[in-house]
Structures are given as structure tokens and as C-alpha cells.
């Protein structure tokens, strides 16, 4: 095959873990960028970077982090970009960079991000502020290439349902009810799923936690593994207490050939798709499914000219076990196939969950996997919000027959069934899904509930009542009647 010289390729990846002295995020990116250039086999590659696109940072605020990275790697950068919050952002940036390289709008693109959250939290606990780079108002803000994913619908905000560790357990409970498992059976099930993820992390040199855990260690509450929100212990949550950075270097085939980058280092993005489910949780058609993942995944594979069985390597976005189960179910992937694990990194609990930037690490690791098995296909899934916004990418060491193809499938997703949601409701409803949030002392503090009215609408409610919390923690309340008040509080009938 004669390659179009503008064909986009991923030629170098770098990942860094900082476990000693605190290093600011842009310097973690610079270290990762140098590793990526070494991985590509070209010292000159960094000098030729003309676009730096940075995944949104939470541990430090910069007006234009890409400009700082460009200066520190010695590049004359023509364009810098930044993103809002969302874990799907790295794959979206890869999709966009591939299009820009193919169209000649860019030639060497650096994509990456970093978080020094562990260091920042340690300093905050000591009432200290790090002495990291500050850009004043004279520095123009970078172009926002990907906006924030909405995560604050009024139906959620009014009852305090305001973070992933509260919402993903609602999806988990819905999955358990659909599967017909008892509470104990499902606890063992998700412990086993996460144990398999830890097994991958144990062999990943870039994982933050390189240790294999048993299912019981993961799912059983203990002083070191406290309950966060049922059924999730700490080891079933994403781990953002990390200092990690990752960089991806992309360029055109023409530039790679001119720089003498070895052909065996070339990884071709085959296809990329994007979509989103309803921004309001209460409007989802089902709490244990995702039409956006199903459609975006199917179209990404179709654009690459393959089916699910042709994929050899997979990394499913893994902030919580429910995210993995929903995605695997929608994509037709087995949860327990030893020949095709659902992660190449160990996931956000064990590989590390540096807020928005995890998928930069998963793409970097996926590139190594497909290089190790030339001709094989790798699939990366990325997720923002509450299983809200999704991006897919397919990778291979061989060029795609029709060139890289990108598709926004939102029009197709928008035609899928949704649920009528009630902002407020007063009356009787039946429990659909629930979770109990625990304090650091191990006591239950608040319960959240998704409930269905007799007409099938969904409403969200909360409680802090001790007797109601006891009902939620003692057994399975699926389908039981609750009384909901106009202000979004709920109560079970008193026994």
C-alpha cells in the first residue's frame, strides 16, 4: 500500500510516576515528553512540535500550560490548546489531532496531561501552597478545544447528588438488580472483577499500585479499605491520589520518515467516535445501560472494518466497576476472558486515576501492546462525567485502508429511548436503585435513591434518617415503596 504522506501516526509515548519530591504538572509533562521522544527514536521530534494540546488539570491552574511545555522542550509552537474537565478528553484530542495532521493543519502534535494531586493534597494538609509556575494576565489563555462535561443537573444538585462516588453506585445497584444477584453475590462479583484489574496492574511498570489483590481484600471493608458508598469500598473507587503524567506524540508519515523514526514504532489510529448519553441522570433510559457507548463502539469498529472478535487488546474506562460492566455489556465484551482482559493498565484504581488524564496513559500503554503484536487491533474507550460523554479509539500497527475516520454519532444516540424525569415529586414511588454514603468514621451519613412512579417517571431523592439508612444497609429494597416529599426527601413505611 502506498501511504498518503499526511497519514497520521502515533510514534512516541511517555509515562511518568513521581513518588518522591513534588514536581509541578507541566514538569511532569516535560519529562513524559522526553520519554515519548526517546520511545519514538528521534531526539529532534520535540523540536518540531507545532501544536501542544493539554488535558485539563485540577492540581494547578495555568492560563496556557501548553506554552510552558513548548518552551521547556525547546519547540517553536504555533498552536496551544487546553480542555475542560472530562475523562474522555484525551481520546477526543487524539481524534482531532489525527484529523488536523491528515488535513495539513498540524504536523507534529503533543497531547498530554499530568496531575500532582498527591503532592498538592499533602501540602494543603500542612497549610502550604506549592511554589509552582504562575502565568499572569499577560499570558493569553489557551484555546479551549474540549469543553467541560455537564455534571450538575438541578434534579441532582437539589438533593446533593454531586459527585461520581455517589452516582456510580446507583448504576452498580441497577446492574445487580438486572443480573438477579443477591447483595453478597454481587459484592463477590465486583471484587473478582477488580481483582483481575489489579493483576494487570501488578505487571505494569507504569501502574501506581503494582500489587495483585484478592476479591475479598477489595470488597471487604476494613480500616485501610473503608466503605465509601455502598457497595463500593475505597479499593473500588478511582485513585486520584497520584502524581502522574503521560504524553503522546503524533505526526505525519512524511515527517516520521524524514526523521528516520523506525517503522516498527508507528501506530496508526484507525478510527474515532464520540457521543453522549443524557446529561441528566434521571433521564437515562436505564441506569444499567448506555446507548452512547453501544452506538459509538459499534461505529468505531465498523469504521475500522472489524468486529468485536477482531479486537485483541482492550482498555475499558474503569473509574468504578459499574462503568466497566456497562461498557463491556454494550460492546459485547466478556467480563472474565483471561485471553482478553478489559484493561491494559490496571485501571483507575490500581494503574492510577489522575483525574481527566487517565486515558492518555491507557492510549500510551495500548500503543505498546499493539507494537508487541504487530497487526493486532486495540480498542480504547473513554468516559466523562457520570457515564455521560464517550469517545472511542481503535489502534493498529498497519494503516487503515481508507485512512483515519472520525464520526460524531450523537444524532443516532439522540433517537434512543429516554425516561421522563420529575424535577420534584410528592407521593409514593418504588425503589429502583440506591446507595448509602459513609463518613470517615464508618457510620452511614446519607442515602440516595432513584425511584419510579406508578406512571414510570423517574425521580431522585435523599434521606439522612437513621431508620431509613438502616433499611438501605440491611437488605435488598428493590421495588419497595417509599414516600417522597416535594423537597426531595424519602422515607420507607415504618415497620
Secondary structure, DSSP 4 states (H G I P E B T S, - for coil): -PPPTT-EEEEEEEEEE--SS---HHHHHHHHHHHHHHHHT-GGGGGG--EEEEPPPSSS--S-HHHHHHHHHT---SEEEEE-S-TTHHHHHHHHHHHHHHHTS-SEEEEEEEEEHHHHHHHHHTT---------TTSPPPEEEEPPPP---HHHHTTT--SHHHHHHHHHHHHHHHHT--HHHHHHHHHHHHHHHHHHHTT-TT-SS-----HHHHHS-BTTB-EEETTEEGGGS-----EEEEEEEEEEHHHHHHHT--GGG-BEEEEEEEEE--SSGGG-S-TT--HHHHHHHHHHHHHHT--GGGEEEEE---SSHHHHHHHHHHHT--SS-TTS-S-SS-HHHHT---GGGHHHHHHHHHHHHHHHTTT-EEEEEEEETTTTEEEEEEEESS--TT--EEEE-HHHHTTS----B-SS--EEEEEEEEEEEE-TTS-EEEEEEEEE-TTS-EEEEEE--HHHHHHHHHS--TT-EEEE-TTSBEEEPP-
